[in-house]
Every structure is written in C-alpha cells, then in structure tokens.
C-alpha cells in the first residue's frame, strides 16, 4: 500500500513553534514543516501518541 503524498506550491512559512502548532490544529495535518522565525532553519511539529506535541529542529551553537 502506498501513502498519498502531496507537495505544496507555496513557499515554506516562517513561523514560531507556537504558530506552527496552531496551524497543525487548524489543518488537522499529521505534521507541519516550517522555517523557524528566529533562525530560518527548517523545523517540524507533530502530535505525539500521548496527545502532546513533538518538535524536530536543528541544533545551533550559540
């Protein structure tokens, strides 16, 4: 069985993690990929099995 995959023609949104979580809730998507508003790096939020949220992001040295 193959999963359906779609690609958006829109550019990656620049959001905070909180804004990405709001978008996740509004859309009902499995995850939201976004460019971190502070760093510009790619990040992803998703709903975990326990109902909380997970964040996948890059590590930046200070």
N, CA, C and O atoms as a Maestro MAE file, in Angstrom:
{
 s_m_m2io_version
 :::
 2.0.0
}

f_m_ct {
 s_m_title
 :::
 protein
 m_atom[248] {
  # First column is atom index #
  i_m_mmod_type
  r_m_x_coord
  r_m_y_coord
  r_m_z_coord
  i_m_residue_number
  s_m_chain_name
  s_m_pdb_residue_name
  s_m_pdb_atom_name
  i_m_atomic_number
  :::
  1 25 0.843 -1.183 0.000 1 A "UNK " " N  " 7
  2 3 0.000 0.000 0.000 1 A "UNK " " CA " 6
  3 2 0.885 1.242 0.000 1 A "UNK " " C  " 6
  4 15 1.854 1.325 0.754 1 A "UNK " " O  " 8
  5 25 0.551 2.180 -0.831 2 A "UNK " " N  " 7
  6 3 1.328 3.412 -0.971 2 A "UNK " " CA " 6
  7 2 0.580 4.579 -0.326 2 A "UNK " " C  " 6
  8 15 -0.626 4.735 -0.521 2 A "UNK " " O  " 8
  9 25 1.294 5.386 0.433 3 A "UNK " " N  " 7
  10 3 0.689 6.579 1.036 3 A "UNK " " CA " 6
  11 2 0.623 7.697 0.008 3 A "UNK " " C  " 6
  12 15 1.521 7.844 -0.821 3 A "UNK " " O  " 8
  13 25 -0.439 8.479 0.068 4 A "UNK " " N  " 7
  14 3 -0.565 9.630 -0.824 4 A "UNK " " CA " 6
  15 2 0.369 10.733 -0.351 4 A "UNK " " C  " 6
  16 15 0.434 11.029 0.842 4 A "UNK " " O  " 8
  17 25 1.072 11.326 -1.261 5 A "UNK " " N  " 7
  18 3 2.000 12.415 -0.941 5 A "UNK " " CA " 6
  19 2 1.626 13.608 -1.797 5 A "UNK " " C  " 6
  20 15 1.369 13.477 -2.994 5 A "UNK " " O  " 8
  21 25 1.598 14.770 -1.171 6 A "UNK " " N  " 7
  22 3 1.345 15.987 -1.931 6 A "UNK " " CA " 6
  23 2 2.430 17.005 -1.625 6 A "UNK " " C  " 6
  24 15 3.009 17.002 -0.538 6 A "UNK " " O  " 8
  25 25 2.696 17.859 -2.573 7 A "UNK " " N  " 7
  26 3 3.696 18.908 -2.425 7 A "UNK " " CA " 6
  27 2 3.003 20.242 -2.662 7 A "UNK " " C  " 6
  28 15 2.313 20.428 -3.665 7 A "UNK " " O  " 8
  29 25 3.193 21.151 -1.743 8 A "UNK " " N  " 7
  30 3 2.556 22.452 -1.868 8 A "UNK " " CA " 6
  31 2 3.388 23.365 -2.768 8 A "UNK " " C  " 6
  32 15 4.614 23.384 -2.663 8 A "UNK " " O  " 8
  33 25 2.737 24.114 -3.645 9 A "UNK " " N  " 7
  34 3 3.466 25.075 -4.477 9 A "UNK " " CA " 6
  35 2 3.820 26.347 -3.702 9 A "UNK " " C  " 6
  36 15 4.551 27.197 -4.209 9 A "UNK " " O  " 8
  37 25 3.311 26.479 -2.493 10 A "UNK " " N  " 7
  38 3 3.583 27.664 -1.667 10 A "UNK " " CA " 6
  39 2 4.952 27.551 -1.020 10 A "UNK " " C  " 6
  40 15 5.448 26.448 -0.792 10 A "UNK " " O  " 8
  41 25 5.561 28.686 -0.724 11 A "UNK " " N  " 7
  42 3 6.858 28.654 -0.049 11 A "UNK " " CA " 6
  43 2 6.680 28.231 1.407 11 A "UNK " " C  " 6
  44 15 5.589 28.344 1.967 11 A "UNK " " O  " 8
  45 25 7.743 27.753 2.002 12 A "UNK " " N  " 7
  46 3 7.713 27.307 3.397 12 A "UNK " " CA " 6
  47 2 7.410 28.501 4.298 12 A "UNK " " C  " 6
  48 15 8.079 29.530 4.208 12 A "UNK " " O  " 8
  49 25 6.404 28.370 5.167 13 A "UNK " " N  " 7
  50 3 6.058 29.504 6.029 13 A "UNK " " CA " 6
  51 2 7.114 29.729 7.109 13 A "UNK " " C  " 6
  52 15 7.694 28.777 7.631 13 A "UNK " " O  " 8
  53 25 7.355 30.979 7.433 14 A "UNK " " N  " 7
  54 3 8.264 31.349 8.530 14 A "UNK " " CA " 6
  55 2 7.402 31.545 9.764 14 A "UNK " " C  " 6
  56 15 6.621 32.493 9.838 14 A "UNK " " O  " 8
  57 25 7.543 30.643 10.740 15 A "UNK " " N  " 7
  58 3 6.680 30.627 11.917 15 A "UNK " " CA " 6
  59 2 7.481 30.386 13.187 15 A "UNK " " C  " 6
  60 15 8.613 29.904 13.140 15 A "UNK " " O  " 8
  61 25 6.883 30.725 14.316 16 A "UNK " " N  " 7
  62 3 7.407 30.266 15.611 16 A "UNK " " CA " 6
  63 2 6.843 28.868 15.831 16 A "UNK " " C  " 6
  64 15 5.916 28.459 15.132 16 A "UNK " " O  " 8
  65 25 7.386 28.136 16.787 17 A "UNK " " N  " 7
  66 3 6.860 26.802 17.096 17 A "UNK " " CA " 6
  67 2 5.395 26.899 17.519 17 A "UNK " " C  " 6
  68 15 4.587 26.042 17.160 17 A "UNK " " O  " 8
  69 25 5.056 27.924 18.268 18 A "UNK " " N  " 7
  70 3 3.668 28.106 18.722 18 A "UNK " " CA " 6
  71 2 2.725 28.326 17.537 18 A "UNK " " C  " 6
  72 15 1.622 27.780 17.504 18 A "UNK " " O  " 8
  73 25 3.162 29.123 16.574 19 A "UNK " " N  " 7
  74 3 2.347 29.359 15.377 19 A "UNK " " CA " 6
  75 2 2.198 28.076 14.555 19 A "UNK " " C  " 6
  76 15 1.138 27.816 13.987 19 A "UNK " " O  " 8
  77 25 3.260 27.284 14.496 20 A "UNK " " N  " 7
  78 3 3.199 26.022 13.765 20 A "UNK " " CA " 6
  79 2 2.217 25.060 14.429 20 A "UNK " " C  " 6
  80 15 1.495 24.341 13.736 20 A "UNK " " O  " 8
  81 25 2.180 25.038 15.760 21 A "UNK " " N  " 7
  82 3 1.224 24.191 16.481 21 A "UNK " " CA " 6
  83 2 -0.201 24.652 16.189 21 A "UNK " " C  " 6
  84 15 -1.091 23.825 15.993 21 A "UNK " " O  " 8
  85 25 -0.423 25.958 16.158 22 A "UNK " " N  " 7
  86 3 -1.746 26.481 15.808 22 A "UNK " " CA " 6
  87 2 -2.156 26.007 14.417 22 A "UNK " " C  " 6
  88 15 -3.298 25.597 14.209 22 A "UNK " " O  " 8
  89 25 -1.223 26.063 13.463 23 A "UNK " " N  " 7
  90 3 -1.508 25.629 12.096 23 A "UNK " " CA " 6
  91 2 -1.800 24.127 12.066 23 A "UNK " " C  " 6
  92 15 -2.683 23.674 11.337 23 A "UNK " " O  " 8
  93 25 -1.059 23.365 12.859 24 A "UNK " " N  " 7
  94 3 -1.283 21.924 12.949 24 A "UNK " " CA " 6
  95 2 -2.711 21.644 13.420 24 A "UNK " " C  " 6
  96 15 -3.400 20.793 12.857 24 A "UNK " " O  " 8
  97 25 -3.147 22.358 14.445 25 A "UNK " " N  " 7
  98 3 -4.503 22.185 14.972 25 A "UNK " " CA " 6
  99 2 -5.563 22.602 13.962 25 A "UNK " " C  " 6
  100 15 -6.579 21.922 13.817 25 A "UNK " " O  " 8
  101 25 -5.339 23.708 13.264 26 A "UNK " " N  " 7
  102 3 -6.319 24.215 12.302 26 A "UNK " " CA " 6
  103 2 -6.465 23.311 11.077 26 A "UNK " " C  " 6
  104 15 -7.570 23.135 10.563 26 A "UNK " " O  " 8
  105 25 -5.367 22.745 10.615 27 A "UNK " " N  " 7
  106 3 -5.394 21.959 9.383 27 A "UNK " " CA " 6
  107 2 -5.729 20.488 9.614 27 A "UNK " " C  " 6
  108 15 -6.298 19.836 8.738 27 A "UNK " " O  " 8
  109 25 -5.380 19.960 10.793 28 A "UNK " " N  " 7
  110 3 -5.572 18.537 11.038 28 A "UNK " " CA " 6
  111 2 -4.536 17.668 10.354 28 A "UNK " " C  " 6
  112 15 -4.670 16.444 10.327 28 A "UNK " " O  " 8
  113 25 -3.493 18.294 9.794 29 A "UNK " " N  " 7
  114 3 -2.420 17.536 9.147 29 A "UNK " " CA " 6
  115 2 -1.674 16.699 10.181 29 A "UNK " " C  " 6
  116 15 -1.765 16.961 11.381 29 A "UNK " " O  " 8
  117 25 -0.943 15.702 9.720 30 A "UNK " " N  " 7
  118 3 -0.131 14.863 10.599 30 A "UNK " " CA " 6
  119 2 1.079 15.630 11.139 30 A "UNK " " C  " 6
  120 15 1.549 15.358 12.244 30 A "UNK " " O  " 8
  121 25 1.573 16.581 10.360 31 A "UNK " " N  " 7
  122 3 2.716 17.405 10.775 31 A "UNK " " CA " 6
  123 2 2.690 18.711 10.001 31 A "UNK " " C  " 6
  124 15 1.989 18.845 8.998 31 A "UNK " " O  " 8
  125 25 3.464 19.669 10.484 32 A "UNK " " N  " 7
  126 3 3.645 20.948 9.792 32 A "UNK " " CA " 6
  127 2 5.142 21.221 9.706 32 A "UNK " " C  " 6
  128 15 5.828 21.301 10.726 32 A "UNK " " O  " 8
  129 25 5.643 21.365 8.480 33 A "UNK " " N  " 7
  130 3 7.031 21.762 8.256 33 A "UNK " " CA " 6
  131 2 7.055 23.270 8.105 33 A "UNK " " C  " 6
  132 15 6.198 23.841 7.430 33 A "UNK " " O  " 8
  133 25 8.037 23.925 8.731 34 A "UNK " " N  " 7
  134 3 8.116 25.386 8.667 34 A "UNK " " CA " 6
  135 2 9.559 25.840 8.820 34 A "UNK " " C  " 6
  136 15 10.420 25.078 9.262 34 A "UNK " " O  " 8
  137 25 9.812 27.084 8.450 35 A "UNK " " N  " 7
  138 3 11.112 27.716 8.684 35 A "UNK " " CA " 6
  139 2 10.997 28.478 9.993 35 A "UNK " " C  " 6
  140 15 10.116 29.324 10.146 35 A "UNK " " O  " 8
  141 25 11.876 28.184 10.931 36 A "UNK " " N  " 7
  142 3 11.846 28.841 12.233 36 A "UNK " " CA " 6
  143 2 11.978 30.350 12.054 36 A "UNK " " C  " 6
  144 15 12.890 30.827 11.378 36 A "UNK " " O  " 8
  145 25 11.063 31.094 12.661 37 A "UNK " " N  " 7
  146 3 11.038 32.552 12.504 37 A "UNK " " CA " 6
  147 2 12.312 33.209 13.013 37 A "UNK " " C  " 6
  148 15 12.712 34.252 12.497 37 A "UNK " " O  " 8
  149 25 12.952 32.623 14.009 38 A "UNK " " N  " 7
  150 3 14.158 33.219 14.578 38 A "UNK " " CA " 6
  151 2 15.429 32.876 13.830 38 A "UNK " " C  " 6
  152 15 16.318 33.716 13.690 38 A "UNK " " O  " 8
  153 25 15.520 31.626 13.341 39 A "UNK " " N  " 7
  154 3 16.774 31.177 12.733 39 A "UNK " " CA " 6
  155 2 16.680 30.948 11.228 39 A "UNK " " C  " 6
  156 15 17.696 30.961 10.534 39 A "UNK " " O  " 8
  157 25 15.470 30.739 10.723 40 A "UNK " " N  " 7
  158 3 15.294 30.423 9.305 40 A "UNK " " CA " 6
  159 2 15.522 28.957 8.987 40 A "UNK " " C  " 6
  160 15 15.325 28.535 7.847 40 A "UNK " " O  " 8
  161 25 15.938 28.168 9.982 41 A "UNK " " N  " 7
  162 3 16.200 26.742 9.769 41 A "UNK " " CA " 6
  163 2 14.893 25.966 9.678 41 A "UNK " " C  " 6
  164 15 13.892 26.350 10.283 41 A "UNK " " O  " 8
  165 25 14.906 24.881 8.926 42 A "UNK " " N  " 7
  166 3 13.732 24.033 8.805 42 A "UNK " " CA " 6
  167 2 13.411 23.342 10.121 42 A "UNK " " C  " 6
  168 15 14.315 22.949 10.858 42 A "UNK " " O  " 8
  169 25 12.122 23.194 10.415 43 A "UNK " " N  " 7
  170 3 11.663 22.516 11.625 43 A "UNK " " CA " 6
  171 2 10.328 21.855 11.324 43 A "UNK " " C  " 6
  172 15 9.697 22.141 10.306 43 A "UNK " " O  " 8
  173 25 9.906 20.974 12.212 44 A "UNK " " N  " 7
  174 3 8.685 20.225 12.006 44 A "UNK " " CA " 6
  175 2 8.008 20.001 13.356 44 A "UNK " " C  " 6
  176 15 8.668 19.622 14.323 44 A "UNK " " O  " 8
  177 25 6.698 20.232 13.428 45 A "UNK " " N  " 7
  178 3 5.925 19.891 14.629 45 A "UNK " " CA " 6
  179 2 4.924 18.803 14.267 45 A "UNK " " C  " 6
  180 15 4.440 18.739 13.137 45 A "UNK " " O  " 8
  181 25 4.619 17.946 15.245 46 A "UNK " " N  " 7
  182 3 3.669 16.860 15.046 46 A "UNK " " CA " 6
  183 2 3.002 16.534 16.379 46 A "UNK " " C  " 6
  184 15 3.520 16.872 17.443 46 A "UNK " " O  " 8
  185 25 1.841 15.871 16.310 47 A "UNK " " N  " 7
  186 3 1.163 15.448 17.528 47 A "UNK " " CA " 6
  187 2 1.666 14.062 17.896 47 A "UNK " " C  " 6
  188 15 1.638 13.140 17.079 47 A "UNK " " O  " 8
  189 25 2.127 13.924 19.139 48 A "UNK " " N  " 7
  190 3 2.628 12.641 19.628 48 A "UNK " " CA " 6
  191 2 1.467 11.734 20.023 48 A "UNK " " C  " 6
  192 15 0.333 12.189 20.173 48 A "UNK " " O  " 8
  193 25 1.762 10.456 20.188 49 A "UNK " " N  " 7
  194 3 0.745 9.487 20.578 49 A "UNK " " CA " 6
  195 2 0.117 9.809 21.929 49 A "UNK " " C  " 6
  196 15 -1.034 9.448 22.174 49 A "UNK " " O  " 8
  197 25 0.861 10.488 22.814 50 A "UNK " " N  " 7
  198 3 0.317 10.822 24.135 50 A "UNK " " CA " 6
  199 2 -0.517 12.104 24.114 50 A "UNK " " C  " 6
  200 15 -0.987 12.558 25.157 50 A "UNK " " O  " 8
  201 25 -0.703 12.692 22.912 51 A "UNK " " N  " 7
  202 3 -1.535 13.875 22.775 51 A "UNK " " CA " 6
  203 2 -0.772 15.187 22.856 51 A "UNK " " C  " 6
  204 15 -1.322 16.240 22.534 51 A "UNK " " O  " 8
  205 25 0.480 15.144 23.278 52 A "UNK " " N  " 7
  206 3 1.309 16.354 23.342 52 A "UNK " " CA " 6
  207 2 1.908 16.586 21.958 52 A "UNK " " C  " 6
  208 15 1.563 15.891 21.002 52 A "UNK " " O  " 8
  209 25 2.804 17.563 21.853 53 A "UNK " " N  " 7
  210 3 3.418 17.890 20.571 53 A "UNK " " CA " 6
  211 2 4.892 17.538 20.579 53 A "UNK " " C  " 6
  212 15 5.554 17.579 21.616 53 A "UNK " " O  " 8
  213 25 5.391 17.192 19.406 54 A "UNK " " N  " 7
  214 3 6.818 16.951 19.223 54 A "UNK " " CA " 6
  215 2 7.362 18.010 18.287 54 A "UNK " " C  " 6
  216 15 6.654 18.505 17.410 54 A "UNK " " O  " 8
  217 25 8.628 18.352 18.481 55 A "UNK " " N  " 7
  218 3 9.313 19.332 17.640 55 A "UNK " " CA " 6
  219 2 10.620 18.730 17.168 55 A "UNK " " C  " 6
  220 15 11.430 18.271 17.974 55 A "UNK " " O  " 8
  221 25 10.825 18.733 15.861 56 A "UNK " " N  " 7
  222 3 12.089 18.303 15.276 56 A "UNK " " CA " 6
  223 2 12.733 19.543 14.689 56 A "UNK " " C  " 6
  224 15 12.164 20.196 13.814 56 A "UNK " " O  " 8
  225 25 13.931 19.865 15.177 57 A "UNK " " N  " 7
  226 3 14.617 21.070 14.698 57 A "UNK " " CA " 6
  227 2 16.119 20.827 14.712 57 A "UNK " " C  " 6
  228 15 16.595 19.826 15.248 57 A "UNK " " O  " 8
  229 25 16.847 21.746 14.121 58 A "UNK " " N  " 7
  230 3 18.296 21.650 14.112 58 A "UNK " " CA " 6
  231 2 18.864 22.279 15.370 58 A "UNK " " C  " 6
  232 15 18.206 23.086 16.026 58 A "UNK " " O  " 8
  233 25 20.078 21.909 15.697 59 A "UNK " " N  " 7
  234 3 20.765 22.470 16.859 59 A "UNK " " CA " 6
  235 2 21.698 23.562 16.372 59 A "UNK " " C  " 6
  236 15 22.471 23.357 15.437 59 A "UNK " " O  " 8
  237 25 21.625 24.720 17.009 60 A "UNK " " N  " 7
  238 3 22.506 25.831 16.663 60 A "UNK " " CA " 6
  239 2 23.413 26.128 17.845 60 A "UNK " " C  " 6
  240 15 22.947 26.259 18.977 60 A "UNK " " O  " 8
  241 25 24.700 26.233 17.584 61 A "UNK " " N  " 7
  242 3 25.632 26.640 18.646 61 A "UNK " " CA " 6
  243 2 25.484 28.130 18.867 61 A "UNK " " C  " 6
  244 15 25.309 28.897 17.920 61 A "UNK " " O  " 8
  245 25 25.555 28.535 20.129 62 A "UNK " " N  " 7
  246 3 25.407 29.951 20.471 62 A "UNK " " CA " 6
  247 2 26.641 30.746 20.140 62 A "UNK " " C  " 6
  248 15 26.676 31.955 20.368 62 A "UNK " " O  " 8
  :::
 }
 m_bond[247] {
  # First column is bond index #
  i_m_from
  i_m_to
  i_m_order
  :::
  1 1 2 1
  2 2 3 1
  3 3 4 2
  4 3 5 1
  5 5 6 1
  6 6 7 1
  7 7 8 2
  8 7 9 1
  9 9 10 1
  10 10 11 1
  11 11 12 2
  12 11 13 1
  13 13 14 1
  14 14 15 1
  15 15 16 2
  16 15 17 1
  17 17 18 1
  18 18 19 1
  19 19 20 2
  20 19 21 1
  21 21 22 1
  22 22 23 1
  23 23 24 2
  24 23 25 1
  25 25 26 1
  26 26 27 1
  27 27 28 2
  28 27 29 1
  29 29 30 1
  30 30 31 1
  31 31 32 2
  32 31 33 1
  33 33 34 1
  34 34 35 1
  35 35 36 2
  36 35 37 1
  37 37 38 1
  38 38 39 1
  39 39 40 2
  40 39 41 1
  41 41 42 1
  42 42 43 1
  43 43 44 2
  44 43 45 1
  45 45 46 1
  46 46 47 1
  47 47 48 2
  48 47 49 1
  49 49 50 1
  50 50 51 1
  51 51 52 2
  52 51 53 1
  53 53 54 1
  54 54 55 1
  55 55 56 2
  56 55 57 1
  57 57 58 1
  58 58 59 1
  59 59 60 2
  60 59 61 1
  61 61 62 1
  62 62 63 1
  63 63 64 2
  64 63 65 1
  65 65 66 1
  66 66 67 1
  67 67 68 2
  68 67 69 1
  69 69 70 1
  70 70 71 1
  71 71 72 2
  72 71 73 1
  73 73 74 1
  74 74 75 1
  75 75 76 2
  76 75 77 1
  77 77 78 1
  78 78 79 1
  79 79 80 2
  80 79 81 1
  81 81 82 1
  82 82 83 1
  83 83 84 2
  84 83 85 1
  85 85 86 1
  86 86 87 1
  87 87 88 2
  88 87 89 1
  89 89 90 1
  90 90 91 1
  91 91 92 2
  92 91 93 1
  93 93 94 1
  94 94 95 1
  95 95 96 2
  96 95 97 1
  97 97 98 1
  98 98 99 1
  99 99 100 2
  100 99 101 1
  101 101 102 1
  102 102 103 1
  103 103 104 2
  104 103 105 1
  105 105 106 1
  106 106 107 1
  107 107 108 2
  108 107 109 1
  109 109 110 1
  110 110 111 1
  111 111 112 2
  112 111 113 1
  113 113 114 1
  114 114 115 1
  115 115 116 2
  116 115 117 1
  117 117 118 1
  118 118 119 1
  119 119 120 2
  120 119 121 1
  121 121 122 1
  122 122 123 1
  123 123 124 2
  124 123 125 1
  125 125 126 1
  126 126 127 1
  127 127 128 2
  128 127 129 1
  129 129 130 1
  130 130 131 1
  131 131 132 2
  132 131 133 1
  133 133 134 1
  134 134 135 1
  135 135 136 2
  136 135 137 1
  137 137 138 1
  138 138 139 1
  139 139 140 2
  140 139 141 1
  141 141 142 1
  142 142 143 1
  143 143 144 2
  144 143 145 1
  145 145 146 1
  146 146 147 1
  147 147 148 2
  148 147 149 1
  149 149 150 1
  150 150 151 1
  151 151 152 2
  152 151 153 1
  153 153 154 1
  154 154 155 1
  155 155 156 2
  156 155 157 1
  157 157 158 1
  158 158 159 1
  159 159 160 2
  160 159 161 1
  161 161 162 1
  162 162 163 1
  163 163 164 2
  164 163 165 1
  165 165 166 1
  166 166 167 1
  167 167 168 2
  168 167 169 1
  169 169 170 1
  170 170 171 1
  171 171 172 2
  172 171 173 1
  173 173 174 1
  174 174 175 1
  175 175 176 2
  176 175 177 1
  177 177 178 1
  178 178 179 1
  179 179 180 2
  180 179 181 1
  181 181 182 1
  182 182 183 1
  183 183 184 2
  184 183 185 1
  185 185 186 1
  186 186 187 1
  187 187 188 2
  188 187 189 1
  189 189 190 1
  190 190 191 1
  191 191 192 2
  192 191 193 1
  193 193 194 1
  194 194 195 1
  195 195 196 2
  196 195 197 1
  197 197 198 1
  198 198 199 1
  199 199 200 2
  200 199 201 1
  201 201 202 1
  202 202 203 1
  203 203 204 2
  204 203 205 1
  205 205 206 1
  206 206 207 1
  207 207 208 2
  208 207 209 1
  209 209 210 1
  210 210 211 1
  211 211 212 2
  212 211 213 1
  213 213 214 1
  214 214 215 1
  215 215 216 2
  216 215 217 1
  217 217 218 1
  218 218 219 1
  219 219 220 2
  220 219 221 1
  221 221 222 1
  222 222 223 1
  223 223 224 2
  224 223 225 1
  225 225 226 1
  226 226 227 1
  227 227 228 2
  228 227 229 1
  229 229 230 1
  230 230 231 1
  231 231 232 2
  232 231 233 1
  233 233 234 1
  234 234 235 1
  235 235 236 2
  236 235 237 1
  237 237 238 1
  238 238 239 1
  239 239 240 2
  240 239 241 1
  241 241 242 1
  242 242 243 1
  243 243 244 2
  244 243 245 1
  245 245 246 1
  246 246 247 1
  247 247 248 2
  :::
 }
}
